[in-house]
Amino acid sequence: MSWNGRRDQVSWSNGLAEWVEGGSAFISVAFSWKLPEAWQRSIWYRENNLSVRVGGPALYYYPDYFEGVAEAGGKIEALPHHNSRATKASEGCPVGCYFCNVWRAEGREFSFFPEFEPRPVLIDNNLSALPAEYQDFIIEKYQSAGVFISDITSGFEPRTFTEETYLRWKKINKGFWRFAFDESTQAEEEACQRMAGILTKERSALKRVYVLIGNEPFEACYRRVMRVIEWGCEPFVMPFIGLKSLTKKPDIKFDWTEKKLKALARWCNRWIYRSVSFNDYK
């Protein structure tokens, strides 16, 4: 089987992909804060006598953002332009987190793409919630193609992750085991701790846990970070940014400041927590 390791993870378009086919320019926008940049690119293409079409999940809250400048919406395969090593076998997510746009843009029911091409980066939104038969189908297709997975970007849902799920995906996953601990509820904490226990044999460096911060008071968010570390996993901290935000700046709520949000993210994501406590981190 082939596997190109970390190199498959560094070729993302950073949220905005663009390409030209014939006399038309196409722009795909993943994040709302990329819309102003996409608008400027649309103007540039028009000034160069190209028709422009814009799409992507960022348009969910702004369907008329490009009115008079570009055609918006529709279905075009843009993923290879965001990352040529990425693929997806399904869309949708049944969970419906308030801070996530996936279920709004793609629906709470799964759509299946059995004709997908196995590639090292798999971006499905909720693999462990997929029917077991379809999970097996994805894995068998990877095995038949002789391809390993170097990164499952969205990770797994702790509430539906079981020992069977682990053994199933262990066959082809050679990258991180990702999951999220986003809220301080007992049910979510128990599910995350249980999943960490299932992954106990994996190296800490491969157990990457997304931790949303800024959506709760500091102490609640900080406690979630520390619980992840206690479970033998590595926290990847993400300050909360509103789904409609046109700038890449975190929302400031509760007892947070922008400086404190950035500091906690750096302290975790640069592994500074291994040598310095947060109280001593300057």
C-alpha positions as CSV (number, residue, x, y, z in Angstrom):
1,M,0.0,0.0,0.0
2,S,1.1,3.6,-0.6
3,W,1.3,6.3,2.0
4,N,3.0,9.7,1.8
5,G,2.8,10.6,5.5
6,R,2.7,14.2,6.7
7,R,3.3,15.6,3.2
8,D,-0.3,14.9,2.4
9,Q,-1.5,17.3,5.1
10,V,0.4,20.5,4.0
11,S,-1.1,21.2,0.6
12,W,-4.4,22.8,1.6
13,S,-5.6,26.0,-0.1
14,N,-6.2,27.7,3.3
15,G,-9.9,28.1,2.7
16,L,-10.0,29.6,-0.7
17,A,-9.4,27.7,-4.0
18,E,-9.5,29.2,-7.5
19,W,-9.0,28.0,-11.0
20,V,-9.7,28.9,-14.6
21,E,-11.3,26.7,-17.2
22,G,-11.7,28.2,-20.7
23,G,-13.3,31.6,-20.3
24,S,-14.5,31.0,-16.8
25,A,-13.0,31.5,-13.3
26,F,-14.2,29.3,-10.4
27,I,-13.7,30.2,-6.7
28,S,-14.5,27.9,-3.8
29,V,-14.8,29.5,-0.4
30,A,-14.7,27.3,2.8
31,F,-14.8,29.9,5.5
32,S,-16.9,33.1,5.8
33,W,-13.9,35.2,6.7
34,K,-12.5,34.4,3.2
35,L,-15.5,36.0,1.5
36,P,-14.0,39.5,1.2
37,E,-10.9,38.1,-0.4
38,A,-13.0,36.0,-2.8
39,W,-15.0,39.1,-3.7
40,Q,-11.8,40.9,-4.6
41,R,-10.6,38.0,-6.7
42,S,-14.0,37.9,-8.5
43,I,-13.6,41.6,-9.4
44,W,-10.0,40.9,-10.7
45,Y,-11.2,38.0,-12.9
46,R,-14.1,40.1,-14.3
47,E,-11.7,42.9,-15.2
48,N,-9.7,40.3,-17.1
49,N,-12.8,39.4,-19.1
50,L,-13.6,36.1,-17.4
51,S,-17.0,35.0,-16.2
52,V,-16.9,34.1,-12.5
53,R,-18.7,31.4,-10.5
54,V,-18.4,31.2,-6.7
55,G,-19.4,28.4,-4.3
56,G,-18.6,26.7,-1.1
57,P,-20.0,26.4,2.4
58,A,-19.1,30.0,3.2
59,L,-22.0,31.2,1.1
60,Y,-24.6,29.5,3.4
61,Y,-25.3,32.7,5.4
62,Y,-24.4,35.0,2.5
63,P,-26.1,33.7,-0.6
64,D,-26.3,37.2,-2.2
65,Y,-22.8,38.3,-1.3
66,F,-21.6,38.2,-4.9
67,E,-24.7,39.6,-6.5
68,G,-23.8,41.6,-9.6
69,V,-20.2,40.4,-9.5
70,A,-20.4,36.6,-9.9
71,E,-22.7,33.7,-10.3
72,A,-23.1,31.9,-7.0
73,G,-23.9,28.4,-5.9
74,G,-24.4,25.2,-7.7
75,K,-22.5,21.9,-7.5
76,I,-18.9,21.8,-8.8
77,E,-16.2,19.4,-7.7
78,A,-13.9,21.8,-5.9
79,L,-12.1,19.5,-3.4
80,P,-9.1,18.6,-5.6
81,H,-8.4,22.4,-5.9
82,H,-8.4,22.7,-2.1
83,N,-6.2,19.7,-1.7
84,S,-5.3,17.3,-4.5
85,R,-4.6,14.5,-2.0
86,A,-8.1,14.8,-0.3
87,T,-11.3,12.8,-0.9
88,K,-14.6,12.2,0.7
89,A,-17.0,9.3,0.7
90,S,-19.9,11.0,2.4
91,E,-21.4,14.3,3.4
92,G,-23.7,15.4,6.2
93,C,-23.7,15.0,10.0
94,P,-26.6,14.0,12.3
95,V,-25.2,15.7,15.4
96,G,-26.1,19.4,14.7
97,C,-23.6,21.3,16.8
98,Y,-24.5,25.0,17.1
99,F,-21.0,26.1,16.3
100,C,-20.7,24.0,13.1
101,N,-21.9,24.7,9.6
102,V,-21.7,21.2,8.2
103,W,-25.2,20.0,9.1
104,R,-26.7,23.3,7.9
105,A,-24.9,23.2,4.5
106,E,-25.0,19.4,4.0
107,G,-27.9,18.2,6.1
108,R,-28.3,15.9,9.1
109,E,-28.8,12.9,6.9
110,F,-25.8,11.3,5.2
111,S,-25.3,11.4,1.5
112,F,-23.0,8.6,0.2
113,F,-20.5,8.8,-2.6
114,P,-19.6,5.2,-3.3
115,E,-17.7,6.2,-6.5
116,F,-15.2,8.2,-4.5
117,E,-11.5,7.8,-5.3
118,P,-9.4,6.6,-2.3
119,R,-6.8,9.3,-1.4
120,P,-4.5,9.7,1.7
121,V,-6.6,12.6,3.2
122,L,-10.2,11.7,4.1
123,I,-12.4,14.6,5.0
124,D,-15.8,13.0,5.8
125,N,-17.5,14.8,8.7
126,N,-18.6,11.9,10.9
127,L,-17.1,8.6,10.0
128,S,-18.0,6.7,13.2
129,A,-21.7,7.6,12.8
130,L,-21.9,6.2,9.3
131,P,-23.6,2.8,8.9
132,A,-21.1,0.0,9.8
133,E,-21.6,-1.5,6.3
134,Y,-20.6,1.7,4.6
135,Q,-17.6,2.1,6.9
136,D,-16.5,-1.4,5.9
137,F,-17.1,-0.5,2.2
138,I,-14.8,2.6,2.5
139,I,-12.1,0.6,4.1
140,E,-12.3,-2.2,1.7
141,K,-12.1,0.2,-1.2
142,Y,-8.9,1.8,0.3
143,Q,-7.4,-1.7,0.7
144,S,-8.3,-2.7,-2.8
145,A,-6.7,0.5,-4.1
146,G,-3.6,-0.1,-2.0
147,V,-3.9,3.3,-0.2
148,F,-3.4,4.1,3.4
149,I,-4.9,7.2,5.1
150,S,-2.5,9.8,6.4
151,D,-5.1,12.1,7.9
152,I,-8.8,11.9,8.7
153,T,-9.3,15.7,9.1
154,S,-12.7,15.8,10.9
155,G,-12.0,12.8,13.0
156,F,-14.5,10.6,14.8
157,E,-17.5,11.3,17.0
158,P,-16.8,10.0,20.6
159,R,-20.4,9.1,21.2
160,T,-20.4,6.5,18.4
161,F,-16.8,5.5,18.6
162,T,-16.4,1.9,19.8
163,E,-13.6,-0.7,20.1
164,E,-15.1,-2.1,16.9
165,T,-14.7,1.3,15.2
166,Y,-11.1,1.5,16.3
167,L,-10.2,-2.0,15.0
168,R,-12.0,-1.3,11.8
169,W,-10.2,2.0,10.9
170,K,-6.8,0.8,12.4
171,K,-6.4,-1.2,9.3
172,I,-5.8,1.8,7.1
173,N,-5.4,4.9,9.3
174,K,-1.7,5.8,9.7
175,G,-2.3,9.3,10.8
176,F,-3.9,11.1,13.8
177,W,-6.9,9.8,15.7
178,R,-8.9,13.0,15.9
179,F,-11.9,13.8,18.0
180,A,-13.4,16.8,19.7
181,F,-14.2,17.9,23.3
182,D,-16.2,21.1,22.7
183,E,-18.5,21.5,25.7
184,S,-18.4,20.8,29.4
185,T,-21.3,18.4,29.6
186,Q,-21.1,15.2,31.6
187,A,-22.3,13.1,28.5
188,E,-19.6,14.6,26.3
189,E,-16.8,14.3,28.8
190,E,-17.7,10.6,29.5
191,A,-17.8,9.9,25.8
192,C,-14.4,11.6,25.2
193,Q,-12.8,9.8,28.1
194,R,-14.1,6.5,26.9
195,M,-12.7,7.1,23.4
196,A,-9.4,8.1,24.9
197,G,-9.4,4.8,26.8
198,I,-10.1,2.8,23.6
199,L,-7.0,4.6,22.0
200,T,-4.8,3.9,25.0
201,K,-2.3,1.9,23.0
202,E,-1.8,4.7,20.5
203,R,1.1,7.2,21.1
204,S,0.0,10.5,22.6
205,A,1.3,12.4,19.5
206,L,-1.3,10.5,17.4
207,K,-4.3,11.3,19.7
208,R,-5.2,14.8,18.6
209,V,-8.2,16.3,20.3
210,Y,-9.9,19.5,19.0
211,V,-10.8,21.7,22.0
212,L,-13.1,24.6,21.3
213,I,-12.4,27.6,23.6
214,G,-14.2,30.9,24.1
215,N,-17.6,29.2,23.9
216,E,-17.6,28.8,27.7
217,P,-16.0,30.7,30.6
218,F,-12.2,30.4,30.9
219,E,-12.2,27.9,33.7
220,A,-14.5,25.5,31.9
221,C,-12.5,25.6,28.7
222,Y,-9.2,25.3,30.6
223,R,-10.5,22.3,32.5
224,R,-11.3,20.6,29.2
225,V,-7.8,21.2,27.9
226,M,-6.3,19.7,31.1
227,R,-8.6,16.7,31.0
228,V,-7.4,15.9,27.4
229,I,-3.8,16.0,28.7
230,E,-4.7,13.8,31.6
231,W,-6.1,11.2,29.2
232,G,-2.8,11.0,27.5
233,C,-3.9,12.9,24.4
234,E,-2.7,16.1,22.8
235,P,-5.1,19.1,22.7
236,F,-5.4,21.2,19.6
237,V,-7.1,24.4,20.8
238,M,-9.4,26.4,18.5
239,P,-10.9,29.8,19.6
240,F,-14.6,30.1,18.8
241,I,-15.2,32.2,15.6
242,G,-18.8,33.0,14.7
243,L,-20.2,31.2,11.7
244,K,-21.1,34.5,10.0
245,S,-17.8,36.3,10.8
246,L,-16.2,38.1,7.9
247,T,-12.9,38.5,9.7
248,K,-10.8,35.7,11.2
249,K,-11.1,37.0,14.7
250,P,-12.5,35.0,17.7
251,D,-15.7,36.1,19.4
252,I,-15.0,37.6,22.8
253,K,-17.5,36.3,25.5
254,F,-17.6,35.6,29.2
255,D,-14.3,36.4,30.9
256,W,-12.1,36.1,27.8
257,T,-10.0,38.6,26.0
258,E,-8.6,38.1,22.5
259,K,-5.1,38.0,24.1
260,K,-6.1,35.3,26.5
261,L,-7.7,33.2,23.7
262,K,-4.5,33.4,21.6
263,A,-2.3,32.7,24.5
264,L,-4.1,29.5,25.5
265,A,-4.1,28.4,21.9
266,R,-0.4,28.9,21.5
267,W,0.4,27.3,24.9
268,C,-1.4,24.1,23.7
269,N,-0.8,24.0,20.0
270,R,3.0,24.7,20.3
271,W,3.2,22.0,23.1
272,I,4.5,24.7,25.6
273,Y,2.3,23.0,28.2
274,R,4.8,20.2,28.4
275,S,7.4,22.4,30.1
276,V,5.5,25.5,31.5
277,S,2.2,25.9,33.3
278,F,-0.3,28.3,31.8
279,N,0.0,30.6,34.9
280,D,3.7,30.9,34.3
281,Y,3.4,31.3,30.5
282,K,4.2,34.8,29.3
